[in-house]
């Protein structure tokens, strides 16, 4: 560290001089055994230094050079475990042990992160997580203990078993920060997990007993739900000194500084949203990292095609990958409502203890926080993986608690990431797979929707608003993202909703017909472009093929919209006079496609409806012009005599979402992008291999599109036979 201060006499030295000396000694060349009183002095001393970033970086460099023979990282980690064991075993969590644990985990996080992000080996030899055989150790400590397992077990046990209180709040916070640092080894691996990947601490977490896993998942979610606040009157440790009195290394914020996850740093950089809470947010980040981790245990490379076709080789390689079960993912999937009966509390049907959670509080918390991507990802993980929570959501009578923030976020899609938009749309698709959901959202009337600016929405049903926002998202995607799967997800959700539509509003009905017109314009442009290129022999065949492929996609889109309209007219026409009016008003948009082989049968039904109402309109004698109100009143009266005669019955479209076979390729990078953007710690961008960083804007956007198109999931279309209804 440059000029190392001379050894002070502890009785005479100022506290800052003593701290300076102890830290300089910790990162220096001299090795102190585990039993040395040096460790007690280091961990009991309030660390109140104010070091500039270059000194922190210099200290980390010295530590990295010397740790290979001092083994000070593993020694401070062992002392951390002893402090935590004392905190767990003693009633009331002794203040001295708690302070020592805070200092130990704080210093460990700083230097561990530096070693991880500057690691040169694939197996993180630089950490030196073992003691030499000559090291004098206490009787109760076994030399051959796996240090990463020991540390991880004690850290997770404290988080899971010790209640958050004013006395333990800061230790809980720093232990969560430590876990994020320790698991950041994933940032150095590629987006496709391989059997040779080494992640010492997260692999240790995966090996924990089911009882601890369940307790930890429950505690992390309870932290997220209860959102405990930092006690303003509890600043006993100067390492966590107030903002105007920063503690040791605390003010450092640069990449080189490695001072990762400091609470006050985080508060300063937060968005100021009322729902943000540092302990809750870190708890959720740790949970998301744990539940989405996948450990590749086998990859039979002997049968992998090693030809020049790398795409084929990669595909075959993926097919032969085997992953170990993720106990945290299973625990989340097995979570049950604490208000439910205790019939299955033993968990016999779920291969382990059941996580009992207050679903009502979790539901309300998610509704409050869905503007944040991490909350969206948690909601996705729950509705996609936990059938009990999904069922709970579907039977809630206040679905607007979740749906309104989702729809508002989609309304502001231009300010959101493509991944967040796609996650929200998948959630809506999953919910729309349930017929009771589709029916209930049309019964809930919203007095107003103040955030919707393009049109005054007064006394609009939640279902109508959902139709409006989904169509608006298609329009946004058509002009900005141009993501085929996003289009498909929106249309699939509308198709699932269509047979259950009830009193769709005038504005939603108009937007639905306009959706067909909007897609038809895109279709016509592609058709003209294809025809022009066919006549130009100079053009390359590849371009014509791309145009034909895109034309085929938009043909499918138009057909889905026609099937949506057909489903409403077939199963719900008497309840939807505004839809009939919108089709009558814009009937000319369907005319160009009347003879199209993919559309003609569907359009026959639409024209059967048009002929029914047009003929009655023509036969009706009117004094004066037809007004909108008169036409609509006429439609409502004639809907009563509609019997559906002449309509051809089609098997009903039903779409479901299924997660793709290798979800880890999307979710692990996505989770870590969220971690780095929210936890307040920077990471050496040159060391990150998990996802692209520091790319030009255009290239980065393209990468985002590829992620959305190929890694989120896939839609499966099922034909469900339905009886015709009058």
Residue pairs with C-beta under 8 A, 6 or more apart in sequence:
1 24
1 27
1 28
1 55
1 58
1 59
1 62
2 55
2 58
4 21
4 24
4 25
4 28
5 17
5 20
5 21
5 24
6 21
7 21
8 17
8 18
8 21
10 18
10 41
13 21
15 45
15 46
15 48
16 48
16 49
18 41
18 45
19 45
19 46
19 47
19 48
19 49
19 248
20 49
22 38
22 41
22 42
22 45
23 42
23 47
23 49
23 59
23 107
23 248
24 59
25 32
25 38
26 42
26 63
26 72
26 76
26 107
27 59
27 60
27 62
27 63
27 66
27 72
27 111
28 62
28 66
28 70
29 66
29 70
30 70
31 69
31 70
31 71
31 72
32 38
32 39
32 70
32 72
32 75
33 135
33 136
34 75
34 78
34 79
34 131
34 135
34 136
34 137
34 138
34 141
35 136
35 137
35 138
39 75
39 76
39 79
40 100
42 76
42 103
42 107
43 79
43 83
43 99
43 100
43 103
43 104
44 96
44 99
44 100
44 103
45 103
46 237
46 238
46 239
46 247
47 103
47 106
47 238
47 239
47 247
47 248
47 249
48 238
48 239
48 241
48 245
48 247
48 248
49 247
49 248
49 249
50 246
50 248
50 251
51 59
51 248
51 249
51 251
51 252
52 252
53 252
53 253
53 254
53 256
53 257
54 256
56 110
56 249
56 252
56 256
56 257
56 258
56 259
57 254
57 256
57 257
57 258
60 110
60 111
60 114
60 256
60 258
63 72
63 73
63 111
63 114
63 115
64 111
64 114
64 115
64 118
64 126
66 72
67 73
67 111
67 115
67 126
67 128
68 126
68 128
71 128
71 130
71 131
71 132
71 135
73 108
73 111
73 112
73 115
73 127
73 128
73 129
74 127
74 128
74 129
74 130
74 131
74 147
75 131
76 104
76 107
76 108
77 104
77 108
77 129
77 147
77 151
78 141
78 147
78 150
78 151
79 100
79 104
80 101
80 104
80 105
80 108
80 151
80 154
80 155
81 150
81 151
81 154
83 97
83 98
83 100
83 101
83 104
84 101
84 154
84 155
84 157
84 158
85 154
86 94
86 97
87 93
87 94
87 97
87 98
87 101
87 158
87 162
87 168
87 171
88 154
88 157
88 158
88 161
88 162
90 97
93 162
93 165
93 167
93 168
95 167
95 236
98 167
98 168
98 171
99 236
99 237
101 171
102 170
102 171
102 174
102 237
102 239
102 240
103 237
103 239
105 155
105 171
105 174
105 175
105 177
105 178
106 174
106 239
108 178
109 174
109 177
109 178
109 181
109 260
109 261
110 249
110 258
110 259
110 260
111 258
112 127
112 178
112 181
112 182
113 181
113 184
113 258
113 260
113 681
113 683
114 258
115 124
115 126
115 127
116 124
116 127
116 181
116 184
116 185
116 188
117 184
117 187
117 188
117 258
117 683
117 684
117 687
118 126
118 684
118 687
119 126
119 127
119 185
119 188
119 687
120 126
122 196
122 197
122 198
123 198
124 185
124 198
124 200
127 200
129 147
129 148
129 200
130 147
131 137
131 143
131 147
133 143
135 143
137 143
146 204
148 200
148 201
148 203
148 204
149 204
149 207
151 182
151 201
151 204
152 182
152 201
152 204
152 205
152 208
153 204
153 208
153 212
155 175
155 178
155 179
156 179
156 205
156 208
156 212
156 216
157 212
158 171
158 172
158 175
159 172
159 175
159 176
159 179
159 216
159 219
159 220
160 212
160 215
160 216
160 218
160 219
161 215
161 219
162 168
162 172
164 172
164 223
164 228
164 279
166 231
166 233
166 234
167 234
169 228
169 230
169 231
169 234
169 279
170 230
170 234
170 237
170 240
170 263
172 223
172 279
173 230
173 263
173 278
173 279
173 282
174 261
176 261
176 279
176 282
176 283
176 285
176 286
177 260
177 261
177 262
177 282
177 679
177 681
179 201
179 205
179 286
179 289
180 260
180 261
180 282
180 285
180 286
180 289
180 675
180 679
180 681
181 260
181 261
181 681
182 200
182 201
182 202
183 199
183 201
183 202
183 205
183 286
183 289
183 293
184 672
184 675
184 683
185 198
185 199
185 200
185 201
185 202
186 199
186 202
186 289
186 293
186 668
186 672
186 690
187 672
187 683
187 687
187 688
187 689
187 690
188 687
188 688
188 689
188 690
189 197
189 199
189 689
189 690
190 689
190 690
191 665
191 668
191 669
191 690
191 691
192 318
192 662
192 664
192 665
193 294
193 295
193 296
193 321
193 323
193 664
193 668
194 296
194 299
195 296
195 297
195 298
195 299
195 321
197 296
202 289
202 290
202 293
203 295
205 290
205 328
206 293
206 295
206 324
206 326
206 327
206 328
208 216
208 327
210 327
210 331
210 352
210 353
211 353
213 327
213 328
213 331
213 352
214 331
214 352
214 353
214 354
214 355
216 328
217 287
217 290
217 291
217 328
217 331
217 332
217 335
217 355
218 335
218 355
218 356
218 357
219 283
220 283
220 284
220 286
220 287
221 283
221 287
221 335
221 355
221 357
221 362
222 357
223 279
223 280
223 283
224 280
224 283
224 284
224 287
224 365
224 378
225 280
225 358
225 361
225 362
225 365
226 280
227 275
227 277
227 279
227 280
227 365
228 277
228 279
228 280
229 277
230 263
230 278
230 279
235 241
235 242
237 247
238 245
238 247
239 247
239 248
239 250
240 247
240 263
240 264
241 247
241 250
242 264
243 264
243 268
246 264
249 257
249 259
250 259
250 262
250 264
250 265
252 258
252 259
253 259
253 265
253 682
254 682
255 682
255 683
255 684
255 685
257 682
258 681
259 265
259 681
260 679
260 680
260 681
260 682
261 282
261 679
261 680
261 681
262 680
263 278
265 680
266 278
266 281
266 679
266 680
267 278
269 680
270 276
270 278
273 371
273 372
275 368
275 369
275 372
276 372
281 374
281 678
281 679
282 679
284 374
284 375
284 378
285 374
285 671
285 674
285 675
285 678
285 679
287 328
287 332
287 378
288 374
288 377
288 378
288 381
288 671
288 674
288 675
289 671
289 672
289 675
290 326
290 328
291 326
291 328
291 329
291 332
291 381
292 329
292 381
292 663
292 664
292 667
292 668
292 671
293 326
293 328
293 664
293 668
294 323
294 326
294 664
294 668
295 323
295 324
295 326
296 321
296 322
296 323
297 322
297 323
297 324
298 320
298 321
298 322
299 317
299 320
299 321
299 322
300 320
301 317
301 320
303 316
303 320
304 313
304 316
304 317
304 320
305 312
305 313
305 316
306 313
307 313
318 661
318 662
321 662
323 664
327 352
329 385
330 351
330 352
331 352
331 355
332 355
332 381
332 382
332 385
332 386
333 385
333 386
334 347
334 350
334 352
334 354
334 355
334 386
335 354
335 355
335 356
335 357
335 382
335 386
335 388
335 389
336 344
336 345
336 354
336 355
336 356
336 357
336 388
337 356
337 357
337 358
337 359
337 360
337 388
337 389
337 392
338 356
338 357
338 358
338 359
339 358
339 359
339 360
340 388
344 350
344 354
345 354
345 356
346 354
347 353
347 354
359 388
359 389
359 392
362 382
362 389
363 392
363 393
363 396
363 401
363 402
364 401
366 375
366 378
366 379
366 402
367 401
367 402
367 404
367 405
369 375
370 376
370 379
370 402
370 405
370 406
370 409
371 405
371 409
373 417
373 419
373 420
373 423
373 674
374 674
374 678
376 409
376 420
376 423
376 424
376 427
377 423
377 670
377 671
377 674
379 402
379 427
380 423
380 426
380 427
382 389
382 390
383 389
383 390
383 393
383 427
383 430
383 431
384 426
384 430
384 657
384 659
390 430
393 399
393 402
393 431
394 431
394 434
394 436
394 437
395 436
397 440
399 437
399 440
399 441
399 444
399 462
400 444
400 446
400 462
403 441
403 462
403 466
404 462
406 424
406 427
406 428
407 465
407 466
407 469
408 451
409 416
409 420
409 421
409 424
410 421
410 424
410 425
410 469
410 470
410 472
410 473
411 451
411 452
411 469
411 472
413 421
413 473
413 476
414 476
414 480
417 704
418 481
418 483
418 486
418 704
418 705
418 707
418 708
419 670
419 704
419 707
419 708
419 712
421 473
421 481
421 486
422 483
422 485
422 486
422 489
422 708
422 712
423 712
425 473
425 486
425 489
425 490
425 493
426 489
426 657
426 712
426 713
428 466
428 470
428 493
429 489
429 492
429 493
429 496
429 655
429 656
429 657
429 715
430 657
431 437
432 438
432 492
432 493
432 496
432 497
433 496
433 654
433 655
433 656
433 657
435 500
438 463
438 496
438 497
438 499
438 500
438 501
439 500
439 502
441 461
441 462
441 463
441 466
441 497
442 461
442 462
442 463
442 464
442 500
442 501
442 502
442 503
442 504
443 461
443 502
444 461
444 462
444 463
445 459
445 460
445 461
445 462
446 457
446 459
446 460
446 461
446 462
446 465
447 458
447 459
448 457
448 458
449 457
449 460
449 465
452 465
452 468
455 507
457 465
457 468
457 505
457 507
460 505
460 507
460 508
461 502
461 503
461 504
461 505
463 497
463 501
463 502
463 504
464 504
464 505
464 507
464 508
465 508
466 497
467 494
467 497
467 501
467 504
467 508
467 511
467 512
468 505
468 507
468 508
468 511
470 490
470 493
470 494
471 490
471 494
471 508
471 511
471 512
471 514
471 515
472 511
473 486
473 490
474 487
474 490
474 491
474 515
474 518
474 519
475 515
475 518
477 483
477 486
477 487
477 490
478 487
478 518
478 519
478 522
481 705
481 708
482 705
483 705
483 708
483 709
484 553
484 709
485 708
485 709
485 712
485 715
486 708
487 557
488 557
488 715
489 657
489 715
491 557
491 560
491 561
491 564
492 560
492 655
492 715
492 717
493 655
494 512
494 560
494 564
495 560
495 563
495 564
495 567
495 653
495 654
495 655
496 653
496 654
496 655
498 563
498 564
498 565
498 567
498 568
498 571
498 572
498 653
499 567
499 568
499 570
499 571
499 572
499 652
499 722
500 571
500 572
501 568
501 572
501 575
501 576
501 579
502 572
502 575
502 576
503 575
503 576
503 578
504 512
504 568
504 576
504 578
504 579
505 578
506 578
506 581
506 582
508 578
509 576
509 578
509 579
509 581
509 582
510 582
510 585
510 586
512 561
512 564
512 565
512 579
512 582
513 565
513 582
513 583
513 585
513 586
513 589
514 586
515 561
516 558
516 561
516 562
516 565
516 589
516 590
517 586
517 589
519 554
519 557
519 558
519 561
520 558
520 589
520 592
520 593
522 554
523 551
523 554
523 555
523 558
524 592
526 547
526 550
526 551
526 554
527 551
529 547
530 544
530 547
530 548
530 551
533 539
533 543
533 544
533 547
534 544
555 598
558 593
558 598
558 599
559 598
559 599
559 602
560 653
562 599
562 602
562 603
562 606
563 602
563 650
563 653
564 653
565 579
565 583
565 602
565 606
566 602
566 605
566 606
566 650
567 652
567 653
568 576
568 579
569 579
569 580
569 583
569 605
569 606
569 609
569 647
570 605
570 644
570 647
570 649
570 650
570 724
570 725
571 722
571 725
573 579
573 580
573 609
573 639
573 642
573 644
574 639
574 640
574 642
577 632
577 635
577 636
577 639
578 632
580 609
580 613
580 635
580 639
581 628
581 631
581 632
581 635
583 606
583 609
583 610
584 610
584 613
584 614
584 631
584 635
587 610
590 603
590 606
590 607
593 599
593 603
594 600
594 603
594 607
596 603
601 648
601 650
602 650
604 648
605 647
605 648
605 650
608 646
608 647
609 647
612 638
612 642
613 635
613 638
616 634
616 638
617 626
617 631
617 634
620 634
622 630
643 726
644 724
644 725
644 726
647 724
649 724
651 719
651 720
651 721
651 722
652 719
652 720
652 721
652 722
653 717
653 719
654 717
654 718
654 719
654 720
655 715
655 716
655 717
655 718
656 715
656 716
656 718
657 713
657 714
657 715
657 716
658 713
658 714
658 715
658 716
659 713
660 666
660 711
660 712
660 713
660 714
662 711
663 711
663 713
665 711
666 707
666 711
666 712
668 690
669 690
669 691
669 707
670 707
672 690
672 691
673 691
676 682
676 683
685 693
685 694
692 699
692 700
692 703
695 703
